[in-house]
């Protein structure tokens, strides 16, 4: 029997996470759109890797009034996702759509359920999309990030009350769907005291995230809850759980921090066990296998393995998800994540070697790829520190082995041509090798990274989440110290 029965692969193709290796479903005049054949190759790959579900976000640009007006982009998106839904079902996969209920439009407006016109708009948009995506197996009600509200008396209780209303609408439009209620945040993300207090907040993301309003008590625009808040929010959820559908799952991590631990917001394990007594539980451990913004070939396999084992021992989890913003690059991560969902006791190093044998015929690459995992950021917890001289030696060997590798005999059904995958890894290995030099040409590396990874932003509007603009700078600034 597999360790976890629900194994979801989540592709986040939001406005602020577009790149060469992600799918573009938002901008018809920009590159990186996938044909139906490319979608099928991706779905075949994740099914072969052991996933049971394909998950995606109904991003704010789509959750907007243009959808109600029959706009071309949301209409085309709905049609394509119905086709993807059919392909997934044909391969034995389920589909899941993740929906933050109050984040509306490309400006990420946080609609306030305590304003009658905003609540009515939330209901109309939710009903439209539940009808447009009818046939989707799982509908996730996600608290925020972005999203949430603390205007006009909104609290964590408002989120639960709104979620009850949205469950009813979902089952009216898609009676066969199963629901999942998210508890992301400290908790719940962006609702009530989790969001900082901004005088005169107009609901805009830009105003909430403005560092002018940061205080020592609320340094971030969200993620400001503490264990006392978690106790109040989770206690309220437990009291209201009997009102939700009996087969609804609840997504709850081991801890309430962004990385699913107990460093911020407190320990979640006791709440997970209490919820599991009345409803199935899953995890939504977002940063476990891959972070945001700076794309590179991740190698977080030991942390993936350790977390799966922690979940198995902590509570009767039925499964969870593995996230990616680079589904055509981080194939090793997806392979390992799928395997560890099935067998939490699998050796992560052995999985890395097995993957590299299957793709490149060279097990040594599986060990060398750990040297890619040096980029500070969300979910980055490397198991070792490297001297820059050692990294340069490892990158030299990596380049040599990738140049010699012949993926023509690849035995895994990858979603991209194995040779294209080899070329991408070789490109990154050469860039990291250059960064490890005594005096790297950072301007040239920055320009190369932006051209390779982020050129889509030359033709699409910038996201309201301005962190995207710093991704190339972040990559080019790597290895500024002797030890990383």
C-alpha positions, 0 to 999 in steps of 0.5 A: 500500500502507498504511504499516501493515497492522494498525491497531487502535482500543483502547477502554479502558472500565476501572473508573477511566476511565469518563465520559460519552463512554465505554461502560459494560460493567461496571455494569448500573444505571449510564448510558452502556451502548451498544445493539447499534446504537450498537456497530455505529455505532462499528465502522462509524466506525472501519472508515471511518477505516481501522482494521482491528481493534477492541481492548478490555481484559478488565478486572480486575472481569471477570477474577475468580471471579464469572466462574467462578461464572456471575455476571450481569455477566461473563456479560452482558459475554461475550454482548455481546462475542460480538455485537460480534465478529460485528458487527465481522466483518460489517464486515471488522474483526478483534477483539482482547482484551487480557488481563493474566494476573494482575490479578484483581478490582476490588481489582486483586490481583496473583496470584503465579504462584509460589503454586500456588493463585494460578497455578491460579486464573490458569489457570482464569480464562484458560481460562474467558475464552478459551472465553467469547470464542472467535472473537476474532481476536487475544488479547493477553497483557499484562504488567501496569499494573496487574499483575505480581509480585515476590513469592516470586521472581517476575521478568521470566522468570516473566512469559514462562514464564506467557505460554507456558502461557497461549498453550497454553490460548488455542489449546486454547479458541480454535484460530483465534486469533492471539496477541500478547505485550506487553512494556509497561513497562521491561520488563515492567511490574510484574514483578520489579525493575520493581515497587518492593519493598514489605515484606510485600506482600500482592499488593494494588494499594493496598499497592503504590501506597501512597506510604509505600513510595516511595524515591528509587530507586523513586518509582513503584509500577512503571516502575522498570526501567533499561537494564540490566534491559531488556537482561536481560528482552529477552535472555531473551525473545529466547532463549525466542521460538522456543517461542512460536507462529510467527505470534505478534506481539510488541508493542514500542514504540520506547522503554521509557518510559510514552510509548514513548520512551527517557527511562526504561528505555532505547531499544527499537529494537535489540530491536524489530529483533532480534525482527522477525527471527523474529516480527512486531512491533507497537507499543502506544503507549498515550498517543500520541493521548490521555491518561488521566483528564481528558477533553477534545478532544485535538489531538496530531496532529503527535506522532501523525504523527511517531511513525508516521514514526519507527516506519517508519524504526526497524524493520519494524513491521506496525502498532499501536494507537490508544487512547481512553477517550472514543470518543464525543468524540475523533473527530478523533483517531481519524480522524487516527490511522486515516489516519496508520496508512495514510499516515505522510506525511500532513500532520496539519494538513491532516487536521484541516482535512479532518475539520472540512470533512467534519463542520462545513463549516469548515476553520478549526476544524481549526486552532483545535482545537489550542488544546484541547491544553493539559492537562498529563498522560500523553503531553502534548507540545504543539508550541507554548506559548500566552499566556493572552490568545491562548488566550482570543482563540482560544477566542472564535473557536472558540465563534463558529465552532462556534455557526455550524456546521451539521453536518447535511451531515456526510459522515463516519459518526460514531458519535454524532449530528454535532449532539451532537458539535458541542454537546460541543465547544462546551461544552468551548470555553466552559469553556476560554474561562472558564478563560482569563479573568483570574479564572475561577470555578474552583469553578463550572467544577469542578462543571460538569466533574464533572456533565458528564463524571464523574457516573457515579461518583455511582452506581458504586463508586470505583475502587481507582485513586484518581486518578479523584477528582482529574480534576475538580480537574485540569480546574478548575485549568488555566491557572493561569499566563500561559504554558501 
